[in-house]
Amino acid sequence: MARVRGRYVMHITPGEAIEGRQEWLEECGYPMWPHAFLRLDGDLDAFVQNLRSEYIHMIYGDLTDDLLAVCDLLDVEPIVT
C-alpha cells in the first residue's frame, strides 16, 4: 500500500520465492539481513517502476483475486505488474 497523488494504491505482483545462493547475499552488501529472492511472474521493469518503498510485503499463495476484491471494497487503485 502506498499513496500516489493523494490516493491509495496497492502494488500487486504474483511470483514465487526461490532459494538464493550465498554469493547473492554477499553481492548485495548486507549478508546478515533477512532476504528473499523472488522470481516474478510479471514484467520486472514495471515492478521496479511501481515500487513505492524499499520494503515489500510477501504472502504465501496467489491471492491476486482476493487483493483485487479488497481494493474494490476500499476504493484503492490496484497496480498489477
Backbone bond lengths (Angstrom), bond angles and torsions (degrees), N, CA, C in turn:
res aa  C-N    CA-C-N  psi(-1)  N-CA   C-N-CA  omega(-1)  CA-C   N-CA-C  phi
1 M - - - 1.446 - - 1.517 108.33 -
2 A 1.305 115.15 141.93 1.458 121.94 177.27 1.517 107.51 -158.54
3 R 1.327 115.45 179.86 1.462 120.34 175.82 1.516 108.90 -121.42
4 V 1.313 114.70 137.09 1.460 122.42 175.52 1.513 106.68 -128.21
5 R 1.327 116.42 117.80 1.471 122.15 -179.46 1.536 111.40 50.34
6 G 1.334 115.72 43.29 1.453 120.90 175.16 1.516 115.92 83.94
7 R 1.333 118.40 -4.10 1.472 120.67 179.51 1.524 109.58 -111.64
8 Y 1.325 115.18 144.70 1.459 119.55 176.74 1.529 110.49 -75.29
9 V 1.325 114.82 141.15 1.458 122.15 175.33 1.530 107.95 -131.71
10 M 1.324 115.10 155.22 1.467 120.60 173.48 1.522 107.42 -126.01
11 H 1.319 115.32 120.63 1.460 121.77 178.53 1.529 107.88 -88.29
12 I 1.327 116.36 120.01 1.464 122.53 -176.11 1.524 108.25 -121.60
13 T 1.330 116.06 124.11 1.462 120.64 -179.61 1.523 109.68 -139.28
14 P 1.319 118.13 105.93 1.467 119.74 176.41 1.534 111.19 -67.49
15 G 1.298 115.60 152.02 1.456 121.75 177.64 1.505 109.66 174.77
16 E 1.320 116.18 -164.09 1.454 119.98 179.25 1.519 110.15 -142.78
17 A 1.320 115.34 148.27 1.460 121.08 174.25 1.524 107.49 -78.90
18 I 1.317 115.64 138.78 1.460 120.79 178.47 1.524 108.86 -123.93
19 E 1.309 115.78 157.97 1.462 120.04 178.39 1.520 109.06 -75.24
20 G 1.331 115.26 127.25 1.454 120.11 179.84 1.519 111.63 -90.34
21 R 1.316 114.93 173.23 1.460 121.24 177.09 1.515 109.48 -109.40
22 Q 1.317 117.78 152.46 1.458 122.45 -178.31 1.525 111.51 -56.35
23 E 1.316 118.11 -38.85 1.474 119.65 -178.65 1.532 111.93 -65.42
24 W 1.336 117.51 -27.27 1.464 119.54 175.65 1.520 109.72 -64.64
25 L 1.344 116.36 -42.02 1.461 120.08 178.79 1.527 110.80 -63.63
26 E 1.309 117.00 -41.38 1.460 120.76 -179.78 1.530 111.01 -66.47
27 E 1.327 117.75 -38.37 1.465 121.66 -179.95 1.521 112.09 -64.68
28 C 1.325 117.91 -31.96 1.464 120.02 -177.24 1.527 111.65 -75.25
29 G 1.337 117.71 -16.32 1.454 120.37 176.40 1.515 114.95 91.14
30 Y 1.316 117.82 -6.14 1.464 121.87 -179.78 1.535 109.36 -133.13
31 P 1.335 117.82 67.31 1.473 119.18 -172.36 1.522 114.91 -67.84
32 M 1.314 119.75 -14.15 1.459 120.81 -177.77 1.532 113.12 -97.17
33 W 1.312 118.24 -12.02 1.462 120.48 -179.94 1.517 109.49 -75.23
34 P 1.347 116.59 154.63 1.470 118.10 175.60 1.536 109.83 -65.95
35 H 1.284 115.23 135.13 1.454 121.23 -179.39 1.524 109.38 -134.10
36 A 1.308 115.03 156.93 1.458 122.07 168.69 1.513 106.23 -138.41
37 F 1.290 115.83 137.50 1.457 121.36 176.31 1.514 107.50 -105.88
38 L 1.325 114.95 133.49 1.460 120.50 -171.43 1.518 111.56 -123.22
39 R 1.309 114.72 148.05 1.459 122.28 167.75 1.517 104.78 -115.96
40 L 1.324 116.11 109.75 1.462 121.18 -175.74 1.524 110.81 -85.11
41 D 1.321 115.43 145.59 1.460 120.28 177.29 1.529 111.56 -77.39
42 G 1.316 116.53 -27.57 1.464 120.60 -174.36 1.522 112.86 -96.33
43 D 1.302 114.67 -163.87 1.458 123.88 -177.65 1.531 110.09 -78.72
44 L 1.317 117.32 118.55 1.461 121.76 -177.58 1.528 111.55 -61.43
45 D 1.324 117.68 -40.66 1.473 120.27 179.04 1.527 111.07 -62.49
46 A 1.329 117.42 -41.36 1.466 120.64 178.09 1.527 110.40 -66.13
47 F 1.334 116.82 -37.30 1.460 120.54 176.88 1.525 110.31 -60.00
48 V 1.316 116.95 -50.19 1.465 121.37 -178.07 1.531 110.45 -64.18
49 Q 1.309 118.35 -40.48 1.463 121.93 179.98 1.527 111.79 -62.20
50 N 1.321 117.05 -27.53 1.468 120.56 -176.54 1.519 114.16 -101.07
51 L 1.335 118.07 3.67 1.466 119.77 175.17 1.515 109.39 -65.03
52 R 1.306 116.80 136.39 1.465 122.03 179.57 1.515 111.80 -116.39
53 S 1.348 116.83 1.49 1.452 121.45 -177.48 1.521 108.04 -160.13
54 E 1.309 116.68 163.86 1.465 119.70 175.73 1.528 111.13 -80.55
55 Y 1.315 117.24 -6.12 1.455 122.08 -178.47 1.521 110.16 -111.87
56 I 1.322 115.58 146.19 1.459 120.67 174.66 1.530 108.39 -130.09
57 H 1.316 116.38 158.16 1.458 122.80 176.20 1.518 107.29 -111.20
58 M 1.307 115.15 131.07 1.462 120.15 -179.58 1.525 109.36 -114.08
59 I 1.322 115.77 146.83 1.460 121.47 175.91 1.527 108.51 -133.26
60 Y 1.326 115.73 153.14 1.457 120.89 177.22 1.518 109.84 -80.18
61 G 1.307 115.55 141.00 1.451 121.19 176.51 1.519 111.75 87.97
62 D 1.307 115.42 163.31 1.465 120.91 177.76 1.523 108.18 -92.65
63 L 1.319 116.09 100.76 1.462 121.79 -179.89 1.532 111.44 -108.40
64 T 1.314 116.32 25.60 1.464 120.51 -177.49 1.521 111.44 -54.60
65 D 1.326 117.72 -49.38 1.474 120.45 -178.29 1.527 111.16 -61.90
66 D 1.329 117.03 -40.33 1.464 120.44 178.93 1.528 111.15 -65.73
67 L 1.327 116.54 -41.80 1.463 119.91 178.74 1.528 111.21 -65.71
68 L 1.317 117.01 -37.76 1.468 119.97 176.45 1.530 110.69 -63.95
69 A 1.335 117.44 -37.52 1.466 120.86 177.50 1.529 110.57 -65.47
70 V 1.331 117.11 -40.76 1.471 121.01 177.02 1.523 109.84 -62.35
71 C 1.326 116.77 -43.87 1.467 120.06 178.48 1.523 110.68 -58.60
72 D 1.319 116.08 -42.28 1.466 120.11 179.38 1.528 111.22 -63.16
73 L 1.316 116.93 -44.17 1.464 121.16 179.79 1.525 112.66 -64.22
74 L 1.333 116.75 -36.57 1.467 121.13 -174.38 1.531 113.29 -97.95
75 D 1.328 117.08 4.19 1.462 121.90 -177.86 1.528 111.10 56.59
76 V 1.340 114.54 47.06 1.455 122.71 177.43 1.526 107.20 -108.75
77 E 1.315 117.35 135.75 1.464 121.14 -179.37 1.525 109.46 -79.41
78 P 1.346 118.15 119.23 1.460 119.15 176.11 1.529 110.64 -81.35
79 I 1.307 115.70 140.30 1.465 121.87 172.42 1.520 105.67 -119.52
80 V 1.314 117.60 104.68 1.453 122.26 -177.57 1.525 108.24 -102.70
81 T 1.336 114.95 120.48 1.478 119.48 179.33 1.504 109.86 -119.88
